[in-house]
Amino acid sequence: MSKVYFASDFHLGINARLSSSERERQIVRWLDHISSDANEIYLVGDLFDFWFEYPTVVPRGYIRFLGKIAELADQGISLHIFTGNHDMWMQEYMVHEIGAQLYRKPIVREILGKKFMIGHGDGLGPGDHGYKFIKRVFAHPLSQWFYARLHPNFAFWLANFWSGKSREQAVLKDQWLGKDQEWLVQYAEKKIREIELDFLIFGHRHLPIDCRLQNNRSRYINLGDWLYFNSYAVFDGNNLELCFFENEGASARVF
């Protein structure tokens, strides 16, 4: 039976429970593991802790991961990649070199008879106006043109420096804030009042969450991350389940 897989927040380039290179090999093992029955794979943002495409320069590293997803695309598995807040500067490389479809905003799609909304999740929901403004600035083509004028050595050092600063200031991401405080839950509740949806799948939150919404039918799914959880979702046409790869004892927050 063909299945559809979803994963997010690999953050390749930084160390966590495993080093970045060990985690990359683990992700490749997972991709090998699911390749036998995967019809589609959705990689829902922040695959890299930082990514910037110069016209003729590819960031160093990640060769095993990039080679594996290119191999899967060549095998006919439909590969969908979303930009996240850490890798929003993806451009043509994933499309032309890898063979993936690239998305910058959430999409609504019917999959095996069910209605899905899929997106990274950053900048959605109420509040966080400062980040939303910064995201618009960073996403502007002029900002990207100016950044491309920097030498890659300095550009990547600068990006990694600010990424580290942002991480130091982040609120604990493994803390469930409650349905009334989780901004992606609020966003999901708003969307199901506007459009009929069975599943709303996001990343960015770094916490594996399976939350039934107020209509008692739709489910908000957060994919967690591969820094600590190694979590992913699989849909077989009937059931959608949050699973964990090479991480015994891990579990989703179910509400």
Protein Blocks (a to p, Z undefined) as FASTA:
>chain_A
ZZddddehklgoiacfbcfklmmmmmmmmmmmmmmmpfbdcdeejkbfbdcddfkbccee
jklmmmmmmmmmmnopacdddddfklmmgckkmmmmnopacdfbdcdddeehiacdddfh
gopaeejklmmmmmmmmmpmklmmmmmmpcfklmmmmmmmmmmmmmmmpccfkbcebjkl
mmklmmmmmmmmmpccfbdcdehkopacddddfkomaccddebiaklnopacddehjacc
dddehighiacddZZ
